[in-house]
Amino acid sequence: MLTKDSAPQLLKGEFSHGQTNRLTLESADRQYEATGFTVEKHMNWAELSRRYRGTDPKHWDRIFAGHDKDHETYSAEAKAVAKDGAELNCRLAWPSGKNPQGICSDKAGKEFAVRFD
């Protein structure tokens, strides 16, 4: 669900990822929807190796084995389309264990901040 600090023009919205990636946003006059977009996982392996491999080998082993998710971040780009063809291009990012947030923009370039809980 959208949080209160999202753009006031967007009244409602939901974001889900996992088996089915889905984004819905609703303004006073339109409902936008995007499905099937990719959510990417990122880790800065060079930085993590530099920081932990020599100084904290046990922590490095947990990170490398995938047991320490604190260093993962996620991102998604989705094109949400309304029934009348209007589009919002959304870019979202979030660290592991946190909520997605980002910017959606319309064809005119107007940007709308979005944050989900």
C-alpha positions as semicolon CSV with decimal commas, in nm:
position;residue;x (nm);y (nm);z (nm)
1;M;0,000;0,000;0,000
2;L;0,114;0,353;-0,069
3;T;0,228;0,548;0,236
4;K;0,111;0,900;0,328
5;D;0,435;1,060;0,208
6;S;0,376;0,949;-0,152
7;A;0,264;1,202;-0,413
8;P;-0,084;1,334;-0,318
9;Q;-0,207;1,288;-0,680
10;L;-0,183;0,912;-0,629
11;L;-0,464;0,802;-0,401
12;K;-0,399;0,428;-0,374
13;G;-0,142;0,178;-0,484
14;E;0,003;-0,166;-0,424
15;F;0,331;-0,334;-0,509
16;S;0,397;-0,706;-0,487
17;H;0,693;-0,910;-0,599
18;G;0,783;-1,274;-0,588
19;Q;0,604;-1,525;-0,808
20;T;0,394;-1,250;-0,966
21;N;0,531;-0,897;-0,988
22;R;0,248;-0,644;-0,988
23;L;0,217;-0,267;-0,946
24;T;-0,113;-0,079;-0,929
25;L;-0,155;0,294;-0,881
26;E;-0,476;0,493;-0,870
27;S;-0,531;0,865;-0,923
28;A;-0,863;1,050;-0,910
29;D;-0,939;0,966;-1,274
30;R;-0,726;0,662;-1,368
31;Q;-0,611;0,324;-1,249
32;Y;-0,267;0,212;-1,372
33;E;-0,138;-0,144;-1,370
34;A;0,189;-0,318;-1,452
35;T;0,252;-0,692;-1,434
36;G;0,530;-0,926;-1,535
37;F;0,817;-0,683;-1,489
38;T;1,152;-0,798;-1,354
39;V;1,278;-0,738;-1,000
40;E;1,656;-0,749;-0,993
41;K;1,877;-0,832;-0,695
42;H;2,206;-0,644;-0,654
43;M;2,511;-0,690;-0,436
44;N;2,837;-0,497;-0,457
45;W;3,067;-0,798;-0,440
46;A;3,387;-0,595;-0,481
47;E;3,301;-0,367;-0,189
48;L;3,182;-0,654;0,030
49;S;3,496;-0,854;-0,042
50;R;3,718;-0,554;0,035
51;R;3,535;-0,484;0,357
52;Y;3,482;-0,833;0,503
53;R;3,692;-1,101;0,333
54;G;4,020;-1,027;0,514
55;T;3,890;-0,859;0,829
56;D;3,584;-1,068;0,917
57;P;3,605;-1,403;0,735
58;K;3,306;-1,557;0,917
59;H;3,085;-1,266;0,812
60;W;3,222;-1,291;0,456
61;D;3,140;-1,663;0,448
62;R;2,779;-1,590;0,555
63;I;2,746;-1,320;0,287
64;F;2,903;-1,536;0,015
65;A;2,682;-1,834;0,105
66;G;2,370;-1,615;0,081
67;H;2,282;-1,636;0,450
68;D;2,333;-1,264;0,525
69;K;2,068;-1,076;0,325
70;D;2,147;-0,734;0,480
71;H;2,375;-0,648;0,188
72;E;2,122;-0,715;-0,089
73;T;1,932;-0,441;-0,267
74;Y;1,651;-0,474;-0,518
75;S;1,527;-0,265;-0,807
76;A;1,242;-0,272;-1,056
77;E;1,136;-0,073;-1,358
78;A;0,771;-0,102;-1,453
79;K;0,546;0,066;-1,707
80;A;0,202;0,099;-1,552
81;V;-0,070;0,153;-1,812
82;A;-0,427;0,283;-1,769
83;K;-0,721;0,161;-1,980
84;D;-0,711;0,485;-2,183
85;G;-0,344;0,425;-2,272
86;A;-0,192;0,673;-2,026
87;E;0,137;0,548;-1,884
88;L;0,347;0,591;-1,573
89;N;0,708;0,475;-1,593
90;C;0,818;0,373;-1,244
91;R;1,164;0,310;-1,104
92;L;1,174;0,155;-0,759
93;A;1,458;0,045;-0,533
94;W;1,488;-0,091;-0,180
95;P;1,734;-0,264;0,050
96;S;1,659;-0,614;0,176
97;G;1,403;-0,606;0,455
98;K;1,285;-0,253;0,369
99;N;0,994;-0,124;0,161
100;P;1,007;-0,023;-0,207
101;Q;1,018;0,344;-0,297
102;G;1,096;0,550;-0,603
103;I;0,965;0,778;-0,873
104;C;0,697;0,737;-1,137
105;S;0,679;0,979;-1,429
106;D;0,417;1,041;-1,695
107;K;0,481;1,109;-2,065
108;A;0,501;1,484;-1,997
109;G;0,785;1,424;-1,751
110;K;0,588;1,503;-1,436
111;E;0,726;1,298;-1,147
112;F;0,538;1,137;-0,861
113;A;0,714;1,004;-0,551
114;V;0,594;0,662;-0,440
115;R;0,667;0,472;-0,122
116;F;0,506;0,145;-0,024
117;D;0,463;-0,015;0,320
